[in-house]
Amino acid sequence: MYVIWALMFSLLAVLLVKGFAPYACGSGIPEIKTILSGFIIRGYLGKWTLVIKTITLVLAVSSGLSLGKEGPLVHVACCCGNILCHLFTKYRKNEAKRREVLSAAAAAGVSVAFGAPIGGVLFSLEEVSYYFPLKTLWRSFFAALVAAFTLRSINPFGNSRLVLFYVEFHMPWHLLELLPFILLGIFGGLWGAFFIRSNIAWCRRRKTTRLGKYPVLEVLVVTAITAILAFPNEYTRMSTSELISELFNDCGILDSSKLCEYVNDFNSTKGDDLPDRAAGPGVYTAMWQLALALIMKVFITIFTFGMKVPSGLFIPSMAVGAIAGRLLGVAVEQLAFYHHDWAIFSGWCSPGADCITPGLYAMVGAAACLGGVTRMTVSLVVIMFELTGGLEYIVPLMAAAMTSKWVADAIGREGIYDAHIRLNGYPFLEAKEEFSHKTRARDVMRPRKSDPALTVITQADMRVEDVEAIVGSTTYSGYPVVVSRTSQRLVGFVLRRDLIISIENARKKQDGIVSTSIIYFTDYCPPQSPNSPSPLKLRSILDLSPFTVTDETPMEIVVDIFRKLGLRQCLVTHNGKLLGIITKKDVLKHIAQMANQDPESILFN
Amino acid sequence: MYVIWALMFSLLAVLLVKGFAPYACGSGIPEIKTILSGFIIRGYLGKWTLVIKTITLVLAVSSGLSLGKEGPLVHVACCCGNILCHLFTKYRKNEAKRREVLSAAAAAGVSVAFGAPIGGVLFSLEEVSYYFPLKTLWRSFFAALVAAFTLRSINPFGNSRLVLFYVEFHMPWHLLELLPFILLGIFGGLWGAFFIRSNIAWCRRRKTTRLGKYPVLEVLVVTAITAILAFPNEYTRMSTSELISELFNDCGILDSSKLCEYVNDFNSTKGDDLPDRAAGPGVYTAMWQLALALIMKVFITIFTFGMKVPSGLFIPSMAVGAIAGRLLGVAVEQLAFYHHDWAIFSGWCSPGADCITPGLYAMVGAAACLGGVTRMTVSLVVIMFELTGGLEYIVPLMAAAMTSKWVADAIGREGIYDAHIRLNGYPFLEAKEEFSHKTRARDVMRPRKSDPALTVITQADMRVEDVEAIVGSTTYSGYPVVVSRTSQRLVGFVLRRDLIISIENARKKQDGIVSTSIIYFTDYCPPQSPNSPSPLKLRSILDLSPFTVTDETPMEIVVDIFRKLGLRQCLVTHNGKLLGIITKKDVLKHIAQMANQDPESILFN
């Protein structure tokens, strides 16, 4: 029955995605990152995607697959933001303004998904957005505030709390406990790197082999396997959020869960109402079940993320970490209980007292695994606070997040979102990596030495047919305009599209424009002899402030300029003469080439 | 006795500052902001400043003046960072790298001052730093982690907590309470704007009149007045941190403070262990004392901030807000108690129960006032969390912070640090304001139309004496090098300093360099006739990739380029010919001019 329901939900989800909105699959964060960096994916943030993603997200989560709702909710929020933008002229016309709205929408998305408004703003800053000025920070903050306020008004958890996994721990942590926390960080980093590699390898196989042709079948098979494996184990049968919540929880005297079956026949020296910490049979059973759940989650998530249903990564990653953390926590706890006379425990862990909080280990483990997969740091720690209210555990969380990032970065430099961006070949100029090679603009610009000269348009002596011939024989998106072919002094840059439209319009609507009309890009147009055709003035479509660098400019600076100013192309001059052009694609290709020549990066990619 | 001790401490502090390290005064944050934006203040981050500031900060805080330790601690941290930088060649030589270290140091400073590691990172991002790439974010995060870890190891509060003002509230807040919270936000904004205006007016008077000549006397007078006014009132006599801590605290049954003297003869409907909420005589006395303390703090802080002692603003601002908040909180509480039948209280505030937490109001008020003065948003809310552990009150805090920022921004656009930067005339290019005027590069560049032409150096036909004449007759920091005077095609840019040093060295050490030697900036140097003096080759000092824009480039873009790339100057070309130059000072002057022409900004400044 469980399996049949799961199959029905997932079948419906994948059919809806396949039939109506192919963009509704996946988490959407890699694509939003790419869009925010200036690339346009038409329809990705449209209303169909919104409707279908919302419906299928519910179905996909209900089907028991190992996926979360957070990433897709960010995508949904961005769809809403984009659609609202269309209502206001100011945003409809201005690409940059719209991107600011999308950044704020991403913040609101996380804010709603987790009830973590500040974490949402920081997630948008650290992980999603490409360019994040302070103004956008405040706007995102406001969006997140409204989102949190709305959430609070609706009060979905029924406890006047925004916090999803509220924990209340009794004991402060001891400095020596940092050791297991750092171990959890290392585990998180290893898991993150392993997950990214395996997932990318599997997605690449899906893209290149016949497997990709049967997305519906794939979803059904994975759902069936998940359901069959998950059902017998109570920790995988329950919803993943519940599982995390239970793992985070500290055992009070009233807790009846198996995880809290401690033997109570030791005399507590403190006489408090906490159970003594010798693990009972229930705990041992739970440990086995959790270990099995861990193995299952680890593998099934690799195959789930990237299927043709909406799928987020936060919850599965956190579950893996929480299970590992709880296992380690119970182990350390038992160690401290049975060996409280060891030197490392002496002084802070009196016999019979509970000095270890396994729930805290679960929390730290969850943070470490999430960090390993996404490579977040600040936003991760803030999200963990806001999720759990565990403000006192800032140092353990930070230590685990940092270790996890270091370990994962040492194995593979990209986070899961960047890896998927590269897998899909989006033109994304990574803002995080420093470019430190010693090449210069002249090494990257086109034309190369052996190629024919750069196609240029002169400002005052070309005929309409000459320009049409240039436009017809090349596919560049724009052409530099120079004073004359001999001087090669740059006047401006004209876009191919503008050029085609202007000439077409002029031929249709303007009298006397024929193939032999001279095109003038100058302000002043000399008087024509009476029998020559009337001239075509195109100064208005000329961009008079194209970006230029000299051929000697180090590529380090060029890359920096492209990133910070969001350029699509840049002209290269030498001693005031136009020499060539560098486009964003040239820059990306160059960075990739340099990275491949670098022996270290071969090892790490 | 109290007054005499205060006078002794403050006298010692001001004498030390005046005698050994004049830079040790004030909060230091405006100067650090300026330094991070690329300006150099020699000795500002040196070892003397470090030593003297550390000592005098202790003295100034002990003297009972209305000042805090947070800003100065950021300065101290940056001094440490700067001094450590000198030990490593990598950082000593690279200005940009050093600034990254300083950003991280600022984060660590706040982390230590408040025990708020994440808040510190965000403070550095939002308030202090000029350019904050993700790499710096992670490094700051690490620095803050180590700082928090060290703090935790030392355990200064003796409770295994980093949290300075730990609060534990019992009641969730009700949506209707947002109204008073927003009122507190408005109060915070008004106070912030009022404080900034008055403080700047006072500091300007100090700078321009005879007052500035007697810093020691000023400090003594202010200390004496503070001490005399503060002593009779128990809320101003105690240290400001204690005051804030007491105001934030909710009244438990065990609290013996006057603020918690509630009348207990009403029968609580809940039968819980909380005191009933009819204010007793103690509360009324406390209210009067607090109101007086508020008035005193408001005025004395205006005169204190900017004196010749280290002085931070966080704690005094928070104190003002906390007092105002507590007053409002008690008022609302009593209103709810005596009028629980009113429609607005019905349904959530049963008779005799305590449904209002005055401590929460104090917390929100503190956030609002701090926000009004500094205009922080995200970092403010995070710092408030980390200070109090009050994670559930995220929406009230966010609402107050946002309101406060809006109100304060409507009255005066600058935060206190920016206002002090402008007061001191540091060349700081504000990264937050958008420049939206329609001027172009040609309107700003020098030379203006009526001025003589730009001073340039030609690449291959100037003699040593010609160049020396140019360097001697002008004071520019650098000169563009062109192909020839007639073509005006730009080759590169040479710094005045490099030029002087190179020519001097060549004259001393190189044979045959005389006043009539030709200077070559070219790669190739043509063979000289035997009887002419040997040529001087200076290509190595030429910057071959100077930044250029065309004369038609909108100033909006030019300002953006200056900000994002941290330029000091930029050359202006037209059709490939060099036309003029724009320096950072020209940009700043232009922005100021345009702001003055704008009728709106006159109103608001």
Chai-1 contact restraints between the chains, C-beta under 6 A:
chainA,res_idxA,chainB,res_idxB,connection_type,confidence,min_distance_angstrom,max_distance_angstrom,comment,restraint_id
A,P117,B,I394,contact,1.0,0.0,6.0,A-B,restraint_1
A,I118,B,V381,contact,1.0,0.0,6.0,A-B,restraint_2
A,I118,B,V382,contact,1.0,0.0,6.0,A-B,restraint_3
A,V121,B,V378,contact,1.0,0.0,6.0,A-B,restraint_4
A,L134,B,K432,contact,1.0,0.0,6.0,A-B,restraint_5
A,W138,B,T377,contact,1.0,0.0,6.0,A-B,restraint_6
A,F141,B,T377,contact,1.0,0.0,6.0,A-B,restraint_7
A,F141,B,V378,contact,1.0,0.0,6.0,A-B,restraint_8
A,F142,B,M402,contact,1.0,0.0,6.0,A-B,restraint_9
A,L145,B,M398,contact,1.0,0.0,6.0,A-B,restraint_10
A,A148,B,V395,contact,1.0,0.0,6.0,A-B,restraint_11
A,F149,B,V395,contact,1.0,0.0,6.0,A-B,restraint_12
A,R152,B,V395,contact,1.0,0.0,6.0,A-B,restraint_13
A,S160,B,P172,contact,1.0,0.0,6.0,A-B,restraint_14
A,P172,B,S160,contact,1.0,0.0,6.0,A-B,restraint_15
A,T377,B,W138,contact,1.0,0.0,6.0,A-B,restraint_16
A,T377,B,F141,contact,1.0,0.0,6.0,A-B,restraint_17
A,V378,B,V121,contact,1.0,0.0,6.0,A-B,restraint_18
A,V378,B,F141,contact,1.0,0.0,6.0,A-B,restraint_19
A,V381,B,I118,contact,1.0,0.0,6.0,A-B,restraint_20
A,V382,B,I118,contact,1.0,0.0,6.0,A-B,restraint_21
A,G389,B,L391,contact,1.0,0.0,6.0,A-B,restraint_22
A,L391,B,G389,contact,1.0,0.0,6.0,A-B,restraint_23
A,L391,B,L391,contact,1.0,0.0,6.0,A-B,restraint_24
A,V395,B,A148,contact,1.0,0.0,6.0,A-B,restraint_25
A,V395,B,F149,contact,1.0,0.0,6.0,A-B,restraint_26
A,V395,B,R152,contact,1.0,0.0,6.0,A-B,restraint_27
A,M398,B,L145,contact,1.0,0.0,6.0,A-B,restraint_28
A,M402,B,F142,contact,1.0,0.0,6.0,A-B,restraint_29
A,K432,B,L134,contact,1.0,0.0,6.0,A-B,restraint_30
A,V483,B,N575,contact,1.0,0.0,6.0,A-B,restraint_31
A,R489,B,N575,contact,1.0,0.0,6.0,A-B,restraint_32
A,R489,B,G576,contact,1.0,0.0,6.0,A-B,restraint_33
A,L490,B,G576,contact,1.0,0.0,6.0,A-B,restraint_34
A,V491,B,N575,contact,1.0,0.0,6.0,A-B,restraint_35
A,L544,B,T550,contact,1.0,0.0,6.0,A-B,restraint_36
A,L544,B,E552,contact,1.0,0.0,6.0,A-B,restraint_37
A,S545,B,T550,contact,1.0,0.0,6.0,A-B,restraint_38
A,S545,B,E552,contact,1.0,0.0,6.0,A-B,restraint_39
A,S545,B,T553,contact,1.0,0.0,6.0,A-B,restraint_40
A,T548,B,T548,contact,1.0,0.0,6.0,A-B,restraint_41
A,T550,B,L544,contact,1.0,0.0,6.0,A-B,restraint_42
A,T550,B,S545,contact,1.0,0.0,6.0,A-B,restraint_43
A,E552,B,L544,contact,1.0,0.0,6.0,A-B,restraint_44
A,E552,B,S545,contact,1.0,0.0,6.0,A-B,restraint_45
A,T553,B,S545,contact,1.0,0.0,6.0,A-B,restraint_46
A,K564,B,K564,contact,1.0,0.0,6.0,A-B,restraint_47
A,N575,B,V483,contact,1.0,0.0,6.0,A-B,restraint_48
A,N575,B,R489,contact,1.0,0.0,6.0,A-B,restraint_49
A,N575,B,V491,contact,1.0,0.0,6.0,A-B,restraint_50
A,G576,B,R489,contact,1.0,0.0,6.0,A-B,restraint_51
A,G576,B,L490,contact,1.0,0.0,6.0,A-B,restraint_52
A,G576,B,G576,contact,1.0,0.0,6.0,A-B,restraint_53
